[in-house]
Amino acid sequence: MGILIDIAYLFALILASPILVTKMIRQGRYRTGLAERFGRAPKRYGIQPVIWIHAVSLGEINGICKLVDEIHSQLPDFRVVISSTTDTGMAAARRHFAPGHDVFQWPLDFTWAVARALDRIAPSLVVLMEGEVWPNFLAACNKRKIPSVVVNGRMSPNKGYPRYKKLGPLAANLFNRLTAIGVQDEIYAEKFIALGTKPEKVHLTGMMKFDAIQVTDHITGQDSLAKAMGLAVGDEKIFVAGGTGPGEESILLESYKKLRNVHANLRLVIVPRKPERFDEVARLISAAGFDCVRRSEHPNGQTCKLTTNSVVLGDTMGELKAFYAMADVVFVGRSLVPMGGSDMIEAAGLGKSVCFGPHTFNFPQAEKLKQHGCVEVSDGGELAAQISAWLNDPAAAKLAGETAQKYVRSQQGATRRNVELIAHLLNRVPAVKPGSIATDKIEE
């Protein structure tokens, strides 16, 4: 079977080679780590046991920071090595973990490449973030009796599940090669089991992203950002639309025009999801008749003078949370258009009144948040009506934010539960309290 899969991979690689070569030349992608992609992972020396954690891209790498810390806390005798697949994931992994940890490219799923990588690293356990499973890799782990576990597992009912369902028994064979799967919620657990995964392999551990959320009412940097942009926090009402996508900004700007007729002191801040759209959104703001004030043109240390006609464009990376922190009301984007939604947990953790559109299929936790203070709106009209209702009733807006924040806090702890699962797979008894270490199981 491995040889047949290798042949299929080879044909796929040949077909994709013109695209790959073009990206290598024009965009500089895939140039680094070629030897690692073919199995030349860092070689293990000494007798210290190794846990290999794989996170595909930037988001997953950012999501394992607390996991790595908790593993070091409970299992200090293990060395942790980290792999990623994308260029942005590798850059983030090096930034977060090097030089204290080996960071390297995930090997291509050819039988000989994964065998070479596993032989060089000789891990005691492999941790796969969210569900990055490959048949030859898992077969090689099984052959070497290396436990493999998915943490923060997910199985999208609209995308992942239908695709795996088409594989029939092959999907069950693939997932049953895993030693255990720690899933984010009951829906994902049901989907894995429906595909034929043995129920005893599936464990409900929760969503690790909640552990990375700051549950607070004030964050470092929000005051200097507000001053630089001339945002009069407390005197004017600030409406932040974060993580927006194509086709959404025009809807937001029309809704904002209607809202200003009733709420003259309302200020709109738009923070697009992708940086390549910053210029496009700036043009949309100007075309709608507003003065576009760009964050990139007003660094900290200066004070921007906004007019009543100004709309602020957050066109820098890494400042969305600070904009959310100063907001009175929040809309989370890529949800009025069918793009799956942006992350709404961060704004909820800050205790903000949060609304989003109906297209949140990438974030199943949206359903839970709707039961705990957040509101779904179907279009621009409903968006304007909900924002207006919160502005007219500050007590209701505050209650909505507090309810959402309380829910986020209640969901924290998934990282610890996943490490407890890892400890069991390594034949350890998990730590009984924070700061303690997992101990060896005593055989009766």
TIKOL-796682 format. One record per residue (C-alpha): residue number from 1; chain; x, z, y. Coordinates in Angstrom, 1 decimal. Layout:
<pts>
<pt NUM; 'A'; <X; Z; Y>>
...
</pts>
This chain:
<pts>
<pt 1; 'A'; <0.0; 0.0; 0.0>>
<pt 2; 'A'; <2.8; 0.8; 2.4>>
<pt 3; 'A'; <4.4; -2.6; 1.9>>
<pt 4; 'A'; <1.1; -4.3; 2.6>>
<pt 5; 'A'; <0.7; -2.3; 5.8>>
<pt 6; 'A'; <4.3; -3.2; 6.7>>
<pt 7; 'A'; <3.5; -6.9; 6.3>>
<pt 8; 'A'; <0.3; -6.5; 8.5>>
<pt 9; 'A'; <2.4; -4.7; 11.2>>
<pt 10; 'A'; <5.0; -7.4; 11.1>>
<pt 11; 'A'; <2.5; -10.2; 11.7>>
<pt 12; 'A'; <0.9; -8.1; 14.5>>
<pt 13; 'A'; <4.3; -7.6; 16.0>>
<pt 14; 'A'; <5.1; -11.3; 15.9>>
<pt 15; 'A'; <1.8; -12.2; 17.5>>
<pt 16; 'A'; <2.2; -9.6; 20.2>>
<pt 17; 'A'; <5.9; -10.4; 20.9>>
<pt 18; 'A'; <5.3; -12.9; 23.8>>
<pt 19; 'A'; <3.3; -10.2; 25.6>>
<pt 20; 'A'; <5.9; -7.5; 24.8>>
<pt 21; 'A'; <8.8; -9.6; 25.9>>
<pt 22; 'A'; <7.0; -10.5; 29.2>>
<pt 23; 'A'; <6.4; -6.8; 29.9>>
<pt 24; 'A'; <10.0; -6.0; 29.1>>
<pt 25; 'A'; <11.3; -8.6; 31.6>>
<pt 26; 'A'; <8.7; -8.3; 34.4>>
<pt 27; 'A'; <7.8; -4.6; 34.2>>
<pt 28; 'A'; <10.9; -3.1; 32.5>>
<pt 29; 'A'; <8.7; -1.6; 29.8>>
<pt 30; 'A'; <9.8; -0.9; 26.2>>
<pt 31; 'A'; <13.5; -1.3; 27.0>>
<pt 32; 'A'; <14.5; 2.2; 26.3>>
<pt 33; 'A'; <14.4; 4.1; 23.0>>
<pt 34; 'A'; <14.5; 1.0; 20.8>>
<pt 35; 'A'; <16.7; 2.6; 18.2>>
<pt 36; 'A'; <14.3; 5.6; 18.1>>
<pt 37; 'A'; <11.3; 3.3; 17.7>>
<pt 38; 'A'; <13.0; 2.1; 14.5>>
<pt 39; 'A'; <13.6; 5.6; 13.2>>
<pt 40; 'A'; <16.8; 6.8; 14.8>>
<pt 41; 'A'; <15.4; 10.1; 15.8>>
<pt 42; 'A'; <17.7; 13.0; 16.8>>
<pt 43; 'A'; <19.4; 14.4; 13.7>>
<pt 44; 'A'; <18.8; 17.9; 12.7>>
<pt 45; 'A'; <21.8; 20.1; 12.3>>
<pt 46; 'A'; <22.0; 23.6; 11.0>>
<pt 47; 'A'; <19.4; 25.6; 9.1>>
<pt 48; 'A'; <16.9; 26.4; 11.9>>
<pt 49; 'A'; <13.5; 25.1; 10.9>>
<pt 50; 'A'; <11.9; 22.4; 13.1>>
<pt 51; 'A'; <8.3; 21.8; 14.3>>
<pt 52; 'A'; <7.8; 18.2; 15.5>>
<pt 53; 'A'; <5.1; 17.7; 18.1>>
<pt 54; 'A'; <3.9; 14.2; 19.0>>
<pt 55; 'A'; <1.8; 13.5; 22.1>>
<pt 56; 'A'; <1.1; 9.8; 22.8>>
<pt 57; 'A'; <1.1; 9.5; 26.6>>
<pt 58; 'A'; <1.2; 11.3; 29.9>>
<pt 59; 'A'; <-2.1; 13.2; 29.6>>
<pt 60; 'A'; <-1.3; 14.5; 26.1>>
<pt 61; 'A'; <2.3; 15.5; 27.1>>
<pt 62; 'A'; <0.9; 17.5; 30.0>>
<pt 63; 'A'; <-1.5; 19.1; 27.6>>
<pt 64; 'A'; <1.1; 20.5; 25.2>>
<pt 65; 'A'; <3.0; 22.6; 27.7>>
<pt 66; 'A'; <1.1; 25.8; 26.9>>
<pt 67; 'A'; <1.1; 24.9; 23.2>>
<pt 68; 'A'; <4.9; 24.7; 23.2>>
<pt 69; 'A'; <5.1; 28.1; 25.1>>
<pt 70; 'A'; <2.8; 29.7; 22.6>>
<pt 71; 'A'; <4.7; 28.3; 19.6>>
<pt 72; 'A'; <7.9; 29.8; 21.0>>
<pt 73; 'A'; <6.1; 33.1; 21.6>>
<pt 74; 'A'; <4.6; 33.4; 18.1>>
<pt 75; 'A'; <7.2; 31.4; 16.1>>
<pt 76; 'A'; <10.5; 32.0; 17.9>>
<pt 77; 'A'; <12.6; 31.1; 14.8>>
<pt 78; 'A'; <11.5; 27.5; 15.0>>
<pt 79; 'A'; <13.0; 24.8; 17.1>>
<pt 80; 'A'; <10.5; 22.4; 18.7>>
<pt 81; 'A'; <11.2; 18.7; 19.1>>
<pt 82; 'A'; <8.8; 16.4; 21.0>>
<pt 83; 'A'; <8.0; 12.7; 20.7>>
<pt 84; 'A'; <5.9; 10.3; 22.8>>
<pt 85; 'A'; <5.0; 6.6; 22.8>>
<pt 86; 'A'; <4.5; 5.4; 26.4>>
<pt 87; 'A'; <7.0; 5.2; 29.2>>
<pt 88; 'A'; <5.0; 7.6; 31.3>>
<pt 89; 'A'; <4.7; 10.0; 28.4>>
<pt 90; 'A'; <8.5; 9.9; 27.8>>
<pt 91; 'A'; <9.2; 10.5; 31.5>>
<pt 92; 'A'; <6.9; 13.5; 31.5>>
<pt 93; 'A'; <8.3; 14.9; 28.3>>
<pt 94; 'A'; <11.8; 14.7; 29.6>>
<pt 95; 'A'; <10.7; 16.4; 32.9>>
<pt 96; 'A'; <8.9; 19.2; 31.1>>
<pt 97; 'A'; <11.0; 19.8; 28.1>>
<pt 98; 'A'; <14.5; 18.4; 28.3>>
<pt 99; 'A'; <17.3; 19.5; 27.9>>
<pt 100; 'A'; <16.0; 22.5; 26.0>>
<pt 101; 'A'; <14.2; 20.4; 23.5>>
<pt 102; 'A'; <15.0; 17.0; 21.9>>
<pt 103; 'A'; <12.7; 14.4; 23.3>>
<pt 104; 'A'; <12.5; 10.9; 21.7>>
<pt 105; 'A'; <10.3; 7.9; 21.0>>
<pt 106; 'A'; <7.8; 8.0; 18.3>>
<pt 107; 'A'; <8.8; 5.6; 15.5>>
<pt 108; 'A'; <6.9; 2.5; 14.7>>
<pt 109; 'A'; <4.8; 2.9; 11.6>>
<pt 110; 'A'; <6.9; 0.8; 9.3>>
<pt 111; 'A'; <7.7; 2.7; 6.0>>
<pt 112; 'A'; <11.4; 2.5; 6.5>>
<pt 113; 'A'; <11.3; 3.6; 10.2>>
<pt 114; 'A'; <9.1; 6.7; 9.6>>
<pt 115; 'A'; <11.1; 7.6; 6.5>>
<pt 116; 'A'; <14.4; 7.4; 8.5>>
<pt 117; 'A'; <12.9; 9.6; 11.3>>
<pt 118; 'A'; <11.6; 12.2; 8.9>>
<pt 119; 'A'; <14.8; 12.4; 7.0>>
<pt 120; 'A'; <16.8; 12.8; 10.2>>
<pt 121; 'A'; <14.5; 15.5; 11.7>>
<pt 122; 'A'; <13.5; 17.2; 8.4>>
<pt 123; 'A'; <10.6; 19.0; 10.1>>
<pt 124; 'A'; <8.8; 22.0; 8.5>>
<pt 125; 'A'; <5.6; 20.9; 10.1>>
<pt 126; 'A'; <4.3; 17.9; 12.2>>
<pt 127; 'A'; <1.8; 18.5; 15.0>>
<pt 128; 'A'; <-0.2; 15.5; 16.2>>
<pt 129; 'A'; <-2.0; 15.8; 19.5>>
<pt 130; 'A'; <-5.6; 14.8; 19.6>>
<pt 131; 'A'; <-5.7; 12.4; 16.7>>
<pt 132; 'A'; <-2.7; 10.0; 16.7>>
<pt 133; 'A'; <-2.6; 9.3; 13.0>>
<pt 134; 'A'; <-0.8; 6.5; 11.2>>
<pt 135; 'A'; <-1.1; 5.7; 7.5>>
<pt 136; 'A'; <2.6; 5.2; 6.6>>
<pt 137; 'A'; <3.7; 8.2; 8.6>>
<pt 138; 'A'; <1.2; 10.5; 6.9>>
<pt 139; 'A'; <2.1; 9.0; 3.5>>
<pt 140; 'A'; <5.7; 9.8; 4.1>>
<pt 141; 'A'; <4.9; 13.4; 5.1>>
<pt 142; 'A'; <2.8; 13.8; 2.0>>
<pt 143; 'A'; <5.7; 12.5; -0.2>>
<pt 144; 'A'; <8.1; 15.0; 1.4>>
<pt 145; 'A'; <5.5; 17.8; 1.2>>
<pt 146; 'A'; <5.6; 18.2; 5.0>>
<pt 147; 'A'; <2.4; 19.7; 6.4>>
<pt 148; 'A'; <0.7; 17.7; 9.2>>
<pt 149; 'A'; <-1.9; 19.0; 11.5>>
<pt 150; 'A'; <-4.0; 17.4; 14.3>>
<pt 151; 'A'; <-4.5; 19.8; 17.3>>
<pt 152; 'A'; <-7.0; 19.3; 20.1>>
<pt 153; 'A'; <-8.6; 16.7; 17.8>>
<pt 154; 'A'; <-11.3; 14.4; 19.1>>
<pt 155; 'A'; <-13.4; 11.6; 17.7>>
<pt 156; 'A'; <-15.4; 9.7; 20.3>>
<pt 157; 'A'; <-19.0; 9.1; 19.0>>
<pt 158; 'A'; <-19.1; 5.8; 21.0>>
<pt 159; 'A'; <-15.6; 4.4; 20.4>>
<pt 160; 'A'; <-13.4; 6.1; 17.8>>
<pt 161; 'A'; <-16.1; 6.9; 15.3>>
<pt 162; 'A'; <-17.7; 3.4; 15.0>>
<pt 163; 'A'; <-14.2; 1.9; 14.6>>
<pt 164; 'A'; <-13.2; 4.2; 11.8>>
<pt 165; 'A'; <-16.6; 3.9; 10.2>>
<pt 166; 'A'; <-15.9; 0.2; 9.6>>
<pt 167; 'A'; <-12.9; 1.1; 7.5>>
<pt 168; 'A'; <-15.1; 2.8; 5.0>>
<pt 169; 'A'; <-13.2; 4.8; 2.3>>
<pt 170; 'A'; <-9.9; 4.0; 4.0>>
<pt 171; 'A'; <-10.8; 6.3; 6.9>>
<pt 172; 'A'; <-11.4; 9.2; 4.5>>
<pt 173; 'A'; <-8.2; 8.4; 2.8>>
<pt 174; 'A'; <-6.3; 8.5; 6.1>>
<pt 175; 'A'; <-7.7; 11.7; 7.4>>
<pt 176; 'A'; <-7.5; 13.5; 4.1>>
<pt 177; 'A'; <-3.7; 12.9; 4.1>>
<pt 178; 'A'; <-3.6; 15.5; 7.0>>
<pt 179; 'A'; <-3.2; 19.1; 6.0>>
<pt 180; 'A'; <-5.6; 20.3; 8.7>>
<pt 181; 'A'; <-7.5; 19.1; 11.8>>
<pt 182; 'A'; <-8.2; 21.4; 14.7>>
<pt 183; 'A'; <-11.1; 19.9; 16.7>>
<pt 184; 'A'; <-12.3; 20.4; 20.2>>
<pt 185; 'A'; <-16.0; 20.9; 19.5>>
<pt 186; 'A'; <-18.8; 20.8; 16.9>>
<pt 187; 'A'; <-19.6; 17.1; 17.6>>
<pt 188; 'A'; <-16.1; 16.0; 16.8>>
<pt 189; 'A'; <-16.0; 18.2; 13.6>>
<pt 190; 'A'; <-19.2; 16.5; 12.4>>
<pt 191; 'A'; <-17.8; 13.0; 13.0>>
<pt 192; 'A'; <-14.6; 13.7; 11.1>>
<pt 193; 'A'; <-16.6; 15.1; 8.2>>
<pt 194; 'A'; <-19.1; 12.1; 8.3>>
<pt 195; 'A'; <-16.1; 9.8; 7.8>>
<pt 196; 'A'; <-15.3; 11.6; 4.6>>
<pt 197; 'A'; <-12.8; 14.2; 5.7>>
<pt 198; 'A'; <-12.9; 17.3; 3.5>>
<pt 199; 'A'; <-14.8; 20.0; 5.4>>
<pt 200; 'A'; <-12.2; 22.6; 4.5>>
<pt 201; 'A'; <-9.6; 20.6; 6.4>>
<pt 202; 'A'; <-11.6; 20.7; 9.7>>
<pt 203; 'A'; <-11.3; 23.7; 11.9>>
<pt 204; 'A'; <-13.1; 24.3; 15.2>>
<pt 205; 'A'; <-10.4; 25.5; 17.6>>
<pt 206; 'A'; <-11.6; 24.4; 21.0>>
<pt 207; 'A'; <-10.3; 22.2; 23.8>>
<pt 208; 'A'; <-6.8; 23.0; 24.9>>
<pt 209; 'A'; <-7.4; 21.5; 28.4>>
<pt 210; 'A'; <-9.4; 24.5; 29.4>>
<pt 211; 'A'; <-6.2; 26.6; 29.0>>
<pt 212; 'A'; <-4.4; 24.5; 31.5>>
<pt 213; 'A'; <-7.1; 24.9; 34.1>>
<pt 214; 'A'; <-6.5; 27.2; 37.0>>
<pt 215; 'A'; <-9.6; 29.5; 37.3>>
<pt 216; 'A'; <-9.2; 30.6; 40.9>>
<pt 217; 'A'; <-10.8; 30.3; 44.3>>
<pt 218; 'A'; <-7.6; 29.3; 46.1>>
<pt 219; 'A'; <-4.5; 27.4; 45.1>>
<pt 220; 'A'; <-1.0; 27.0; 46.6>>
<pt 221; 'A'; <-0.7; 24.0; 48.9>>
<pt 222; 'A'; <-4.4; 23.6; 49.9>>
<pt 223; 'A'; <-3.9; 25.2; 53.4>>
<pt 224; 'A'; <-0.9; 23.0; 54.3>>
<pt 225; 'A'; <-2.8; 19.9; 53.1>>
<pt 226; 'A'; <-5.9; 20.8; 55.1>>
<pt 227; 'A'; <-3.8; 21.4; 58.2>>
<pt 228; 'A'; <-1.9; 18.1; 57.8>>
<pt 229; 'A'; <-5.1; 16.1; 57.4>>
<pt 230; 'A'; <-6.9; 17.9; 60.2>>
<pt 231; 'A'; <-9.7; 19.2; 57.9>>
<pt 232; 'A'; <-11.5; 22.1; 59.5>>
<pt 233; 'A'; <-12.2; 24.1; 56.4>>
<pt 234; 'A'; <-15.0; 26.5; 57.1>>
<pt 235; 'A'; <-16.2; 24.8; 60.3>>
<pt 236; 'A'; <-17.1; 21.4; 58.7>>
<pt 237; 'A'; <-18.5; 20.8; 55.3>>
<pt 238; 'A'; <-16.1; 18.9; 53.0>>
<pt 239; 'A'; <-17.3; 16.5; 50.4>>
<pt 240; 'A'; <-14.6; 15.4; 48.0>>
<pt 241; 'A'; <-15.1; 12.4; 45.7>>
<pt 242; 'A'; <-12.3; 12.6; 43.1>>
<pt 243; 'A'; <-11.0; 10.2; 40.4>>
<pt 244; 'A'; <-13.2; 7.4; 41.6>>
<pt 245; 'A'; <-13.2; 3.9; 40.0>>
<pt 246; 'A'; <-14.0; 0.3; 41.0>>
<pt 247; 'A'; <-17.5; -0.2; 42.3>>
<pt 248; 'A'; <-18.0; 3.4; 43.0>>
<pt 249; 'A'; <-16.5; 3.8; 46.5>>
<pt 250; 'A'; <-19.1; 1.5; 48.0>>
<pt 251; 'A'; <-21.9; 3.6; 46.6>>
<pt 252; 'A'; <-20.2; 6.8; 47.9>>
<pt 253; 'A'; <-19.8; 5.3; 51.4>>
<pt 254; 'A'; <-23.5; 4.3; 51.5>>
<pt 255; 'A'; <-24.5; 7.7; 50.3>>
<pt 256; 'A'; <-22.3; 9.3; 53.0>>
<pt 257; 'A'; <-23.9; 7.3; 55.7>>
<pt 258; 'A'; <-27.3; 8.6; 54.7>>
<pt 259; 'A'; <-26.0; 12.2; 54.4>>
<pt 260; 'A'; <-24.5; 12.1; 57.9>>
<pt 261; 'A'; <-27.9; 11.4; 59.4>>
<pt 262; 'A'; <-28.9; 14.9; 58.3>>
<pt 263; 'A'; <-25.5; 16.7; 58.0>>
<pt 264; 'A'; <-23.5; 15.7; 61.0>>
<pt 265; 'A'; <-20.6; 18.1; 60.2>>
<pt 266; 'A'; <-20.0; 16.6; 56.7>>
<pt 267; 'A'; <-16.6; 15.1; 56.0>>
<pt 268; 'A'; <-15.9; 12.7; 53.2>>
<pt 269; 'A'; <-12.6; 12.7; 51.2>>
<pt 270; 'A'; <-12.1; 10.0; 48.6>>
<pt 271; 'A'; <-9.3; 10.2; 46.0>>
<pt 272; 'A'; <-9.2; 7.2; 43.7>>
<pt 273; 'A'; <-8.2; 7.6; 40.1>>
<pt 274; 'A'; <-5.5; 4.9; 40.1>>
<pt 275; 'A'; <-2.8; 4.5; 42.7>>
<pt 276; 'A'; <-2.8; 0.7; 42.5>>
<pt 277; 'A'; <-6.3; 0.9; 44.1>>
<pt 278; 'A'; <-5.3; 2.9; 47.2>>
<pt 279; 'A'; <-5.0; -0.2; 49.5>>
<pt 280; 'A'; <-8.3; -1.6; 48.1>>
<pt 281; 'A'; <-10.2; 1.6; 48.8>>
<pt 282; 'A'; <-8.7; 1.8; 52.3>>
<pt 283; 'A'; <-10.1; -1.7; 53.0>>
<pt 284; 'A'; <-13.5; -0.6; 51.7>>
<pt 285; 'A'; <-13.6; 2.4; 53.9>>
<pt 286; 'A'; <-12.8; 0.3; 57.0>>
<pt 287; 'A'; <-15.3; -2.4; 56.0>>
<pt 288; 'A'; <-18.0; 0.3; 55.8>>
<pt 289; 'A'; <-17.4; 1.0; 59.5>>
<pt 290; 'A'; <-15.3; 4.2; 59.1>>
<pt 291; 'A'; <-11.8; 5.0; 60.3>>
<pt 292; 'A'; <-9.6; 5.4; 57.2>>
<pt 293; 'A'; <-7.1; 8.2; 57.5>>
<pt 294; 'A'; <-4.5; 8.1; 54.7>>
<pt 295; 'A'; <-2.8; 11.2; 53.4>>
<pt 296; 'A'; <0.4; 9.3; 52.8>>
<pt 297; 'A'; <0.7; 8.7; 56.6>>
<pt 298; 'A'; <0.2; 12.4; 57.5>>
<pt 299; 'A'; <2.8; 14.6; 55.6>>
<pt 300; 'A'; <2.9; 18.3; 55.8>>
<pt 301; 'A'; <4.2; 19.8; 59.0>>
<pt 302; 'A'; <2.1; 17.4; 61.1>>
<pt 303; 'A'; <-1.5; 17.9; 62.2>>
<pt 304; 'A'; <-3.8; 14.9; 62.1>>
<pt 305; 'A'; <-6.6; 14.4; 64.7>>
<pt 306; 'A'; <-9.7; 13.3; 62.9>>
<pt 307; 'A'; <-12.7; 11.8; 64.7>>
<pt 308; 'A'; <-16.4; 12.1; 63.7>>
<pt 309; 'A'; <-16.0; 8.7; 62.2>>
<pt 310; 'A'; <-13.0; 9.4; 60.0>>
<pt 311; 'A'; <-13.0; 9.3; 56.2>>
<pt 312; 'A'; <-9.9; 10.7; 54.5>>
<pt 313; 'A'; <-8.2; 8.8; 51.7>>
<pt 314; 'A'; <-6.2; 10.8; 49.3>>
<pt 315; 'A'; <-3.6; 8.2; 48.5>>
<pt 316; 'A'; <-0.9; 10.4; 47.0>>
<pt 317; 'A'; <-0.3; 11.6; 43.4>>
<pt 318; 'A'; <-0.8; 15.2; 42.3>>
<pt 319; 'A'; <-2.9; 16.5; 45.2>>
<pt 320; 'A'; <-6.5; 16.0; 43.9>>
<pt 321; 'A'; <-6.7; 19.7; 42.8>>
<pt 322; 'A'; <-5.7; 20.8; 46.4>>
<pt 323; 'A'; <-8.4; 18.5; 47.8>>
<pt 324; 'A'; <-10.9; 20.0; 45.3>>
<pt 325; 'A'; <-9.9; 23.5; 46.3>>
<pt 326; 'A'; <-10.9; 23.0; 49.9>>
<pt 327; 'A'; <-14.2; 21.2; 49.1>>
<pt 328; 'A'; <-17.7; 22.5; 49.6>>
<pt 329; 'A'; <-19.2; 20.0; 47.3>>
<pt 330; 'A'; <-17.5; 17.7; 44.7>>
<pt 331; 'A'; <-18.4; 14.4; 43.0>>
<pt 332; 'A'; <-16.2; 13.5; 40.0>>
<pt 333; 'A'; <-15.9; 9.7; 39.7>>
<pt 334; 'A'; <-15.7; 6.9; 37.2>>
<pt 335; 'A'; <-19.1; 8.1; 36.1>>
<pt 336; 'A'; <-21.6; 6.2; 38.3>>
<pt 337; 'A'; <-20.0; 3.1; 36.8>>
<pt 338; 'A'; <-19.5; 2.8; 33.0>>
<pt 339; 'A'; <-15.9; 3.9; 32.9>>
<pt 340; 'A'; <-16.2; 7.1; 30.9>>
<pt 341; 'A'; <-15.7; 9.6; 33.7>>
<pt 342; 'A'; <-12.8; 11.5; 35.2>>
<pt 343; 'A'; <-11.9; 15.1; 34.4>>
<pt 344; 'A'; <-14.6; 17.4; 35.8>>
<pt 345; 'A'; <-13.2; 20.7; 34.4>>
<pt 346; 'A'; <-10.6; 21.1; 37.1>>
<pt 347; 'A'; <-13.1; 21.2; 39.9>>
<pt 348; 'A'; <-15.4; 23.5; 37.8>>
<pt 349; 'A'; <-12.5; 25.9; 37.3>>
<pt 350; 'A'; <-12.1; 26.2; 41.0>>
<pt 351; 'A'; <-15.7; 27.3; 41.3>>
<pt 352; 'A'; <-17.0; 24.2; 43.1>>
<pt 353; 'A'; <-20.5; 22.7; 43.1>>
<pt 354; 'A'; <-19.8; 19.7; 40.9>>
<pt 355; 'A'; <-21.9; 16.6; 40.2>>
<pt 356; 'A'; <-21.1; 13.4; 38.3>>
<pt 357; 'A'; <-22.8; 10.2; 37.1>>
<pt 358; 'A'; <-24.3; 9.5; 33.7>>
<pt 359; 'A'; <-21.2; 7.6; 32.3>>
<pt 360; 'A'; <-19.1; 10.4; 31.0>>
<pt 361; 'A'; <-18.5; 9.3; 27.4>>
<pt 362; 'A'; <-14.8; 10.2; 27.6>>
<pt 363; 'A'; <-15.7; 13.8; 28.4>>
<pt 364; 'A'; <-18.2; 15.3; 25.9>>
<pt 365; 'A'; <-17.7; 18.6; 27.7>>
<pt 366; 'A'; <-19.8; 17.1; 30.5>>
<pt 367; 'A'; <-22.9; 18.0; 28.4>>
<pt 368; 'A'; <-21.9; 21.7; 28.3>>
<pt 369; 'A'; <-21.1; 21.7; 32.0>>
<pt 370; 'A'; <-24.5; 20.4; 32.8>>
<pt 371; 'A'; <-25.9; 23.5; 31.1>>
<pt 372; 'A'; <-23.6; 25.7; 33.2>>
<pt 373; 'A'; <-24.0; 24.7; 36.9>>
<pt 374; 'A'; <-22.9; 21.1; 37.1>>
<pt 375; 'A'; <-25.4; 18.4; 37.8>>
<pt 376; 'A'; <-25.7; 14.8; 36.6>>
<pt 377; 'A'; <-26.9; 12.2; 39.0>>
<pt 378; 'A'; <-28.0; 8.7; 38.1>>
<pt 379; 'A'; <-27.2; 6.7; 41.2>>
<pt 380; 'A'; <-26.2; 6.9; 44.9>>
<pt 381; 'A'; <-29.7; 8.0; 45.9>>
<pt 382; 'A'; <-29.7; 11.0; 43.6>>
<pt 383; 'A'; <-26.1; 11.8; 44.6>>
<pt 384; 'A'; <-27.0; 12.0; 48.2>>
<pt 385; 'A'; <-30.1; 14.1; 47.4>>
<pt 386; 'A'; <-28.1; 16.6; 45.3>>
<pt 387; 'A'; <-25.3; 16.9; 47.9>>
<pt 388; 'A'; <-27.9; 17.4; 50.6>>
<pt 389; 'A'; <-29.7; 20.1; 48.5>>
<pt 390; 'A'; <-26.5; 22.0; 48.1>>
<pt 391; 'A'; <-25.7; 21.8; 51.8>>
<pt 392; 'A'; <-29.1; 23.0; 52.7>>
<pt 393; 'A'; <-29.0; 25.9; 50.2>>
<pt 394; 'A'; <-25.4; 27.4; 50.2>>
<pt 395; 'A'; <-26.5; 30.3; 47.9>>
<pt 396; 'A'; <-27.6; 27.8; 45.2>>
<pt 397; 'A'; <-24.4; 25.8; 45.7>>
<pt 398; 'A'; <-22.4; 29.0; 45.3>>
<pt 399; 'A'; <-24.3; 30.0; 42.2>>
<pt 400; 'A'; <-23.7; 26.5; 40.6>>
<pt 401; 'A'; <-20.0; 26.8; 41.3>>
<pt 402; 'A'; <-19.7; 30.3; 39.9>>
<pt 403; 'A'; <-21.7; 29.4; 36.8>>
<pt 404; 'A'; <-19.4; 26.5; 36.1>>
<pt 405; 'A'; <-16.3; 28.5; 36.7>>
<pt 406; 'A'; <-17.5; 31.3; 34.4>>
<pt 407; 'A'; <-18.1; 28.7; 31.6>>
<pt 408; 'A'; <-14.5; 27.3; 32.0>>
<pt 409; 'A'; <-13.1; 30.8; 31.7>>
<pt 410; 'A'; <-15.1; 31.4; 28.6>>
<pt 411; 'A'; <-13.7; 28.4; 26.9>>
<pt 412; 'A'; <-10.1; 29.3; 27.3>>
<pt 413; 'A'; <-8.0; 30.4; 24.2>>
<pt 414; 'A'; <-7.9; 27.1; 22.3>>
<pt 415; 'A'; <-4.1; 27.0; 22.5>>
<pt 416; 'A'; <-3.8; 30.3; 20.8>>
<pt 417; 'A'; <-6.3; 29.3; 18.1>>
<pt 418; 'A'; <-4.3; 26.1; 17.4>>
<pt 419; 'A'; <-1.1; 28.1; 17.1>>
<pt 420; 'A'; <-2.8; 30.5; 14.7>>
<pt 421; 'A'; <-3.8; 27.4; 12.6>>
<pt 422; 'A'; <-0.1; 26.3; 12.7>>
<pt 423; 'A'; <1.1; 29.7; 11.7>>
<pt 424; 'A'; <-1.2; 29.8; 8.6>>
<pt 425; 'A'; <0.1; 26.3; 7.6>>
<pt 426; 'A'; <3.6; 27.8; 7.8>>
<pt 427; 'A'; <2.6; 30.7; 5.6>>
<pt 428; 'A'; <2.7; 33.1; 8.5>>
<pt 429; 'A'; <0.3; 35.8; 9.7>>
<pt 430; 'A'; <-0.6; 35.0; 13.3>>
<pt 431; 'A'; <0.3; 37.4; 16.1>>
<pt 432; 'A'; <-2.3; 40.2; 16.5>>
<pt 433; 'A'; <-1.9; 40.4; 20.3>>
<pt 434; 'A'; <-0.3; 38.3; 23.1>>
<pt 435; 'A'; <3.4; 38.6; 23.2>>
<pt 436; 'A'; <3.7; 39.5; 19.5>>
<pt 437; 'A'; <5.2; 37.2; 16.8>>
<pt 438; 'A'; <3.7; 35.7; 13.7>>
<pt 439; 'A'; <5.0; 37.4; 10.6>>
<pt 440; 'A'; <5.7; 36.3; 7.0>>
<pt 441; 'A'; <2.8; 36.7; 4.6>>
<pt 442; 'A'; <3.4; 39.3; 2.0>>
<pt 443; 'A'; <2.8; 38.0; -1.5>>
<pt 444; 'A'; <0.7; 40.3; -3.7>>
</pts>
